[in-house]
Every structure is written in C-alpha cells, then in structure tokens.
Amino acid sequence: MAPLLQVALGGAIGASARYLTSIALARLLGGGFPWGTLAVNFVGSFLMGVFIVVLAETSGHRFTLFLLTGVLGGFTTFSAFSLDAIALYERGQFGLAASYVLGTLVLALGGIAIGLAVARGVVA
C-alpha cells in the first residue's frame, strides 16, 4: 500500500476513534472538562509504547506508517490539548488549566512508559 494511503487510512480510523471517545466521555462524565482529550492522549501514548516495542521485536516496520503515523497520529490530540488548555485559561480557570496541562503530561509520559514496560514484558 502506498505510504500516503497508509497514513490517510490510519488517520481516518484514529480521528474517528478520537471523536467517538470524546463524545462518550462527555456524555459519561460531563462536558465541563476535556476528559476525551485527556483520555486519548494517555491511551495513544500507551499504545505508542506498545506498538514501538512490538513492531521492533517482530520486524513489523511495514506497519509503522499505518499504525503510528496514521492511527495514533489521528487519535492523539495534542493540538486539541493546547486549545483546551488555553480555553480553560481564558475562562479564568487557571488552577483547572494548570491541572489539565500537568495531568496530560504526567499521563502521556506515564502511558508510554507503562506501554513500553508491558510490551517488553509480553514480547521479550
């Protein structure tokens, strides 16, 4: 499959999953906080850690563009994260904005670290 088609197909899948996740979490937890963005950044980072190990250990590099650049690139939302953080700040919710930024960074970095550890334990 041509590289651009791999990225485009993966991106459509990832973006659709992000949209559905955001809707589901807003309905479940309320719309006052960007729970969907926070969740997809953690899950996307976790999966990035898992896929990097699995693809490297199984010589699956041919799936990198589809899975990492496409699916996870479409799924994770750091541009949306930035917009959400600024929106909270501009509404005068400084503490909530700071908590959101810190929480996102901790969960995203934690997600990739946990994903790497889990995948290394399973694959290795």
DRENPA-3360 file (N, C-alpha, C; in nm, 2 decimals, always signed):
BEGIN
1 = MAPLLQVA = +0.09/-0.12/+0.00/+0.00/+0.00/+0.00/+0.09/+0.12/+0.00 ~ +0.06/+0.22/-0.08/+0.14/+0.34/-0.09/+0.14/+0.41/+0.05 ~ +0.26/+0.47/+0.08/+0.27/+0.54/+0.21/+0.16/+0.64/+0.25 ~ +0.13/+0.72/+0.15/+0.03/+0.82/+0.18/-0.11/+0.76/+0.21 ~ -0.14/+0.65/+0.14/-0.27/+0.58/+0.16/-0.27/+0.52/+0.30 ~ -0.16/+0.46/+0.34/-0.15/+0.40/+0.48/-0.17/+0.51/+0.58 ~ -0.11/+0.62/+0.57/-0.13/+0.73/+0.67/-0.27/+0.78/+0.67 ~ -0.33/+0.80/+0.55/-0.46/+0.86/+0.53/-0.57/+0.76/+0.59;
9 = LGGAIGAS = -0.55/+0.63/+0.56/-0.65/+0.53/+0.61/-0.64/+0.52/+0.77 ~ -0.51/+0.52/+0.82/-0.49/+0.51/+0.96/-0.54/+0.64/+1.03 ~ -0.52/+0.75/+0.97/-0.56/+0.88/+1.02/-0.71/+0.89/+1.03 ~ -0.78/+0.84/+0.93/-0.93/+0.83/+0.94/-0.98/+0.75/+1.05 ~ -0.92/+0.63/+1.07/-0.96/+0.54/+1.18/-0.93/+0.61/+1.31 ~ -0.81/+0.66/+1.33/-0.77/+0.73/+1.46/-0.86/+0.85/+1.49 ~ -0.88/+0.93/+1.39/-0.96/+1.05/+1.42/-1.11/+1.01/+1.45 ~ -1.16/+0.91/+1.39/-1.29/+0.87/+1.42/-1.30/+0.81/+1.56;
17 = ARYLTSIA = -1.20/+0.74/+1.60/-1.20/+0.68/+1.73/-1.18/+0.79/+1.84 ~ -1.11/+0.89/+1.81/-1.09/+1.01/+1.90/-1.23/+1.08/+1.91 ~ -1.30/+1.10/+1.81/-1.43/+1.17/+1.81/-1.53/+1.09/+1.89 ~ -1.53/+0.96/+1.87/-1.63/+0.87/+1.94/-1.59/+0.87/+2.09 ~ -1.46/+0.86/+2.12/-1.42/+0.86/+2.26/-1.46/+0.99/+2.33 ~ -1.44/+1.10/+2.27/-1.47/+1.23/+2.32/-1.62/+1.25/+2.35 ~ -1.70/+1.20/+2.26/-1.85/+1.20/+2.27/-1.89/+1.12/+2.39 ~ -1.83/+0.99/+2.40/-1.87/+0.90/+2.50/-1.83/+0.95/+2.64;
25 = LARLLGGG = -1.71/+1.01/+2.65/-1.67/+1.06/+2.78/-1.74/+1.18/+2.82 ~ -1.78/+1.27/+2.73/-1.85/+1.39/+2.76/-1.99/+1.35/+2.81 ~ -2.05/+1.25/+2.75/-2.18/+1.20/+2.80/-2.17/+1.13/+2.93 ~ -2.07/+1.06/+2.95/-2.05/+0.99/+3.08/-2.01/+1.08/+3.19 ~ -1.91/+1.17/+3.17/-1.85/+1.25/+3.28/-1.89/+1.39/+3.28 ~ -1.96/+1.44/+3.17/-2.00/+1.58/+3.16/-1.90/+1.65/+3.07 ~ -1.95/+1.77/+3.03/-1.87/+1.84/+2.93/-1.79/+1.96/+2.98 ~ -1.78/+1.97/+3.12/-1.71/+2.09/+3.17/-1.56/+2.07/+3.17;
33 = FPWGTLAV = -1.51/+1.96/+3.14/-1.36/+1.93/+3.14/-1.33/+1.84/+3.02 ~ -1.22/+1.86/+2.95/-1.19/+1.79/+2.83/-1.14/+1.64/+2.86 ~ -1.23/+1.56/+2.92/-1.20/+1.42/+2.95/-1.15/+1.34/+2.83 ~ -1.22/+1.36/+2.72/-1.19/+1.29/+2.60/-1.05/+1.31/+2.55 ~ -1.01/+1.44/+2.55/-0.87/+1.47/+2.51/-0.77/+1.41/+2.60 ~ -0.80/+1.42/+2.73/-0.71/+1.37/+2.83/-0.69/+1.21/+2.81 ~ -0.81/+1.15/+2.79/-0.81/+1.00/+2.78/-0.73/+0.96/+2.65 ~ -0.76/+1.02/+2.54/-0.70/+0.97/+2.42/-0.55/+1.00/+2.42;
41 = NFVGSFLM = -0.50/+1.11/+2.49/-0.36/+1.13/+2.49/-0.29/+1.02/+2.58 ~ -0.36/+0.98/+2.69/-0.30/+0.87/+2.77/-0.30/+0.74/+2.69 ~ -0.42/+0.70/+2.63/-0.43/+0.58/+2.56/-0.34/+0.58/+2.44 ~ -0.33/+0.69/+2.37/-0.25/+0.70/+2.25/-0.10/+0.68/+2.28 ~ -0.06/+0.74/+2.39/+0.08/+0.73/+2.44/+0.11/+0.59/+2.48 ~ +0.02/+0.53/+2.55/+0.04/+0.39/+2.60/+0.05/+0.30/+2.47 ~ -0.04/+0.31/+2.38/-0.03/+0.23/+2.26/+0.09/+0.26/+2.17 ~ +0.14/+0.38/+2.17/+0.26/+0.41/+2.10/+0.38/+0.33/+2.16;
49 = GVFIVVLA = +0.38/+0.33/+2.30/+0.49/+0.25/+2.36/+0.48/+0.10/+2.33 ~ +0.36/+0.05/+2.33/+0.33/-0.09/+2.30/+0.37/-0.12/+2.15 ~ +0.32/-0.04/+2.06/+0.35/-0.07/+1.92/+0.49/-0.05/+1.88 ~ +0.56/+0.04/+1.94/+0.71/+0.06/+1.91/+0.78/-0.07/+1.95 ~ +0.76/-0.12/+2.06/+0.82/-0.25/+2.10/+0.78/-0.36/+2.02 ~ +0.65/-0.38/+2.00/+0.60/-0.50/+1.92/+0.65/-0.49/+1.78 ~ +0.65/-0.37/+1.71/+0.69/-0.36/+1.57/+0.84/-0.39/+1.56 ~ +0.92/-0.34/+1.66/+1.06/-0.36/+1.66/+1.10/-0.51/+1.68;
57 = ETSGHRFT = +1.03/-0.57/+1.77/+1.06/-0.71/+1.81/+1.01/-0.81/+1.70 ~ +0.91/-0.77/+1.62/+0.85/-0.86/+1.53/+0.89/-0.83/+1.38 ~ +0.98/-0.73/+1.37/+1.02/-0.68/+1.23/+0.89/-0.63/+1.16 ~ +0.80/-0.56/+1.23/+0.68/-0.52/+1.17/+0.69/-0.37/+1.13 ~ +0.80/-0.33/+1.09/+0.82/-0.19/+1.05/+0.73/-0.15/+0.93 ~ +0.68/-0.24/+0.85/+0.60/-0.20/+0.74/+0.46/-0.15/+0.79 ~ +0.43/-0.17/+0.91/+0.30/-0.12/+0.97/+0.32/+0.02/+1.04 ~ +0.44/+0.07/+1.04/+0.47/+0.19/+1.12/+0.39/+0.31/+1.07;
65 = LFLLTGVL = +0.39/+0.33/+0.94/+0.31/+0.45/+0.88/+0.16/+0.44/+0.91 ~ +0.11/+0.32/+0.90/-0.03/+0.30/+0.92/-0.07/+0.32/+1.07 ~ +0.00/+0.24/+1.16/-0.03/+0.24/+1.30/+0.02/+0.36/+1.37 ~ +0.14/+0.40/+1.36/+0.20/+0.51/+1.44/+0.16/+0.65/+1.38 ~ +0.20/+0.67/+1.26/+0.17/+0.80/+1.20/+0.02/+0.82/+1.17 ~ -0.04/+0.72/+1.12/-0.18/+0.73/+1.08/-0.28/+0.71/+1.20 ~ -0.29/+0.59/+1.25/-0.39/+0.57/+1.35/-0.37/+0.65/+1.48 ~ -0.25/+0.64/+1.53/-0.22/+0.71/+1.66/-0.20/+0.86/+1.63;
73 = GGFTTFSA = -0.15/+0.90/+1.52/-0.14/+1.04/+1.49/-0.28/+1.10/+1.48 ~ -0.38/+1.03/+1.42/-0.51/+1.08/+1.41/-0.59/+1.07/+1.55 ~ -0.55/+0.97/+1.63/-0.61/+0.95/+1.76/-0.57/+1.05/+1.87 ~ -0.44/+1.07/+1.88/-0.39/+1.16/+1.99/-0.41/+1.30/+1.94 ~ -0.42/+1.39/+2.04/-0.48/+1.52/+2.01/-0.40/+1.63/+2.08 ~ -0.27/+1.64/+2.06/-0.20/+1.75/+2.13/-0.24/+1.89/+2.08 ~ -0.28/+1.90/+1.96/-0.33/+2.03/+1.91/-0.46/+2.06/+1.98 ~ -0.55/+1.96/+2.00/-0.67/+1.99/+2.07/-0.64/+2.01/+2.22;
81 = FSLDAIAL = -0.54/+1.94/+2.27/-0.50/+1.96/+2.41/-0.46/+2.11/+2.43 ~ -0.38/+2.16/+2.34/-0.34/+2.30/+2.35/-0.46/+2.40/+2.35 ~ -0.55/+2.37/+2.26/-0.67/+2.46/+2.25/-0.75/+2.45/+2.38 ~ -0.77/+2.33/+2.43/-0.85/+2.31/+2.56/-0.78/+2.38/+2.68 ~ -0.65/+2.37/+2.68/-0.57/+2.43/+2.79/-0.59/+2.59/+2.79 ~ -0.58/+2.64/+2.67/-0.59/+2.79/+2.65/-0.73/+2.83/+2.68 ~ -0.83/+2.75/+2.64/-0.97/+2.78/+2.67/-1.00/+2.79/+2.82 ~ -0.95/+2.69/+2.89/-0.97/+2.69/+3.04/-0.90/+2.82/+3.10;
89 = YERGQFGL = -0.78/+2.85/+3.05/-0.71/+2.96/+3.10/-0.78/+3.09/+3.07 ~ -0.83/+3.11/+2.94/-0.90/+3.23/+2.91/-1.04/+3.24/+2.98 ~ -1.09/+3.13/+3.02/-1.22/+3.14/+3.10/-1.19/+3.18/+3.25 ~ -1.06/+3.20/+3.28/-1.02/+3.23/+3.42/-1.01/+3.11/+3.51 ~ -1.01/+2.99/+3.45/-0.99/+2.87/+3.54/-0.85/+2.83/+3.54 ~ -0.76/+2.91/+3.60/-0.62/+2.90/+3.60/-0.58/+2.77/+3.67 ~ -0.63/+2.74/+3.78/-0.60/+2.61/+3.85/-0.64/+2.49/+3.77 ~ -0.75/+2.49/+3.71/-0.80/+2.38/+3.63/-0.71/+2.37/+3.50;
97 = AASYVLGT = -0.68/+2.48/+3.44/-0.59/+2.48/+3.33/-0.45/+2.42/+3.36 ~ -0.40/+2.46/+3.47/-0.27/+2.41/+3.52/-0.28/+2.26/+3.55 ~ -0.38/+2.22/+3.61/-0.40/+2.08/+3.65/-0.42/+1.99/+3.52 ~ -0.49/+2.05/+3.42/-0.51/+1.98/+3.30/-0.37/+1.96/+3.22 ~ -0.29/+2.06/+3.22/-0.16/+2.06/+3.15/-0.07/+1.96/+3.22 ~ -0.06/+1.97/+3.35/+0.02/+1.88/+3.43/-0.03/+1.73/+3.42 ~ -0.16/+1.72/+3.43/-0.22/+1.58/+3.42/-0.20/+1.52/+3.29 ~ -0.21/+1.60/+3.18/-0.19/+1.54/+3.05/-0.04/+1.50/+3.03;
105 = LVLALGGI = +0.05/+1.58/+3.08/+0.19/+1.55/+3.06/+0.23/+1.42/+3.14 ~ +0.18/+1.42/+3.27/+0.21/+1.30/+3.35/+0.15/+1.17/+3.29 ~ +0.02/+1.18/+3.25/-0.05/+1.06/+3.20/+0.01/+1.02/+3.06 ~ +0.05/+1.12/+2.97/+0.10/+1.08/+2.84/+0.24/+1.02/+2.86 ~ +0.33/+1.08/+2.94/+0.46/+1.02/+2.97/+0.45/+0.89/+3.04 ~ +0.36/+0.88/+3.14/+0.33/+0.76/+3.21/+0.28/+0.65/+3.12 ~ +0.19/+0.69/+3.03/+0.13/+0.59/+2.93/+0.23/+0.53/+2.85 ~ +0.32/+0.61/+2.79/+0.43/+0.55/+2.70/+0.52/+0.46/+2.79;
113 = AIGLAVAR = +0.56/+0.51/+2.91/+0.65/+0.42/+2.99/+0.58/+0.29/+3.03 ~ +0.45/+0.30/+3.07/+0.38/+0.17/+3.10/+0.37/+0.08/+2.98 ~ +0.33/+0.14/+2.86/+0.32/+0.07/+2.74/+0.45/+0.00/+2.70 ~ +0.56/+0.07/+2.71/+0.69/+0.01/+2.68/+0.72/-0.11/+2.78 ~ +0.69/-0.09/+2.91/+0.72/-0.19/+3.01/+0.63/-0.32/+2.98 ~ +0.50/-0.29/+2.96/+0.41/-0.40/+2.93/+0.45/-0.48/+2.81 ~ +0.47/-0.41/+2.70/+0.51/-0.47/+2.58/+0.64/-0.55/+2.59 ~ +0.74/-0.49/+2.66/+0.87/-0.56/+2.67/+0.85/-0.69/+2.76;
121 = GVVA = +0.76/-0.68/+2.86/+0.73/-0.80/+2.94/+0.66/-0.91/+2.86 ~ +0.58/-0.87/+2.77/+0.50/-0.97/+2.69/+0.58/-1.02/+2.58 ~ +0.65/-0.93/+2.50/+0.72/-0.97/+2.38/+0.85/-1.03/+2.41 ~ +0.92/-0.98/+2.51/+1.06/-1.02/+2.53/+1.07/-1.16/+2.59;
% end
